[in-house]
Amino acid sequence: MTDVLVVEIIREGLTTVLKVAGPMLIVGLTVGLLVSIFQATTQIQEQTLSFIPKIVAIFFTMAICGPWILRVLVGFAEKLFAYLEQAGRW
């Protein structure tokens, strides 16, 4: 297994992690920002208020993006097995 192949596997893994986690992180950030703006305008300073909307939003995002996430992960697994097969030939 060459250094180039190891770097390629790591790069593909990090790219896959960002692709898979990205939608949930963006939705969680957006909902958290909206709840914070709501709390600031109404002066409600309940710290636990932001958790439930974020959890619900992330759950729905996972439900909507689930098939796409599965395809991305399966594609990465196929590439990983191809890399391992290629490394076994050396």
C-alpha positions as CSV (number, residue, x, y, z in Angstrom):
1,M,0.0,0.0,0.0
2,T,1.6,3.2,-1.1
3,D,1.5,6.6,0.6
4,V,-0.6,8.0,-2.3
5,L,-3.2,5.4,-1.8
6,V,-3.4,6.0,2.0
7,V,-3.7,9.7,1.4
8,E,-6.5,9.1,-1.2
9,I,-8.4,6.9,1.3
10,I,-8.2,9.5,4.0
11,R,-9.2,12.3,1.6
12,E,-12.2,10.3,0.5
13,G,-13.2,9.5,4.1
14,L,-13.1,13.1,5.2
15,T,-15.0,14.2,2.1
16,T,-17.7,11.6,2.8
17,V,-17.9,12.6,6.5
18,L,-18.5,16.3,5.4
19,K,-21.1,15.3,2.8
20,V,-23.0,13.1,5.2
21,A,-22.9,15.4,8.3
22,G,-23.3,18.6,6.3
23,P,-27.1,18.8,5.9
24,M,-27.7,18.0,9.6
25,L,-25.1,20.5,10.8
26,I,-26.5,23.3,8.5
27,V,-30.1,22.6,9.6
28,G,-29.1,22.5,13.3
29,L,-27.2,25.8,12.9
30,T,-30.1,27.5,11.2
31,V,-32.7,26.4,13.7
32,G,-30.4,27.3,16.6
33,L,-29.9,30.8,15.1
34,L,-33.6,31.3,14.6
35,V,-34.4,30.1,18.1
36,S,-31.8,32.5,19.5
37,I,-33.2,35.4,17.5
38,F,-36.7,34.5,18.9
39,Q,-35.3,34.3,22.4
40,A,-33.5,37.6,22.1
41,T,-36.6,39.4,20.7
42,T,-39.0,38.0,23.3
43,Q,-36.4,38.1,26.2
44,I,-37.2,34.4,27.0
45,Q,-33.9,33.1,28.4
46,E,-34.7,29.5,28.8
47,Q,-31.6,27.5,27.8
48,T,-33.4,24.3,27.1
49,L,-35.8,25.9,24.6
50,S,-33.4,25.5,21.7
51,F,-32.8,21.8,22.1
52,I,-36.3,20.4,21.1
53,P,-36.6,22.4,17.9
54,K,-33.0,21.5,16.8
55,I,-33.6,17.8,17.6
56,V,-36.9,17.7,15.7
57,A,-35.4,19.6,12.7
58,I,-32.3,17.3,12.6
59,F,-34.6,14.2,12.8
60,F,-36.7,15.4,9.8
61,T,-33.5,16.2,7.9
62,M,-32.2,12.7,8.5
63,A,-35.5,11.2,7.4
64,I,-35.5,13.3,4.2
65,C,-31.8,12.9,3.4
66,G,-31.6,9.3,4.6
67,P,-31.6,7.6,1.2
68,W,-29.1,10.1,-0.2
69,I,-26.8,9.5,2.9
70,L,-27.1,5.7,2.4
71,R,-26.1,6.1,-1.3
72,V,-23.1,8.2,-0.3
73,L,-21.9,5.7,2.4
74,V,-22.4,2.7,0.1
75,G,-20.4,4.5,-2.6
76,F,-17.6,5.2,-0.2
77,A,-17.6,1.6,1.0
78,E,-17.4,0.4,-2.6
79,K,-14.5,2.7,-3.3
80,L,-12.8,1.6,-0.1
81,F,-13.1,-2.1,-1.1
82,A,-11.7,-1.2,-4.5
83,Y,-8.8,0.6,-2.9
84,L,-8.1,-2.4,-0.6
85,E,-8.3,-4.8,-3.6
86,Q,-5.8,-2.5,-5.4
87,A,-3.5,-2.5,-2.4
88,G,-3.6,-6.3,-2.2
89,R,-2.2,-6.6,-5.7
90,W,1.0,-4.8,-4.7
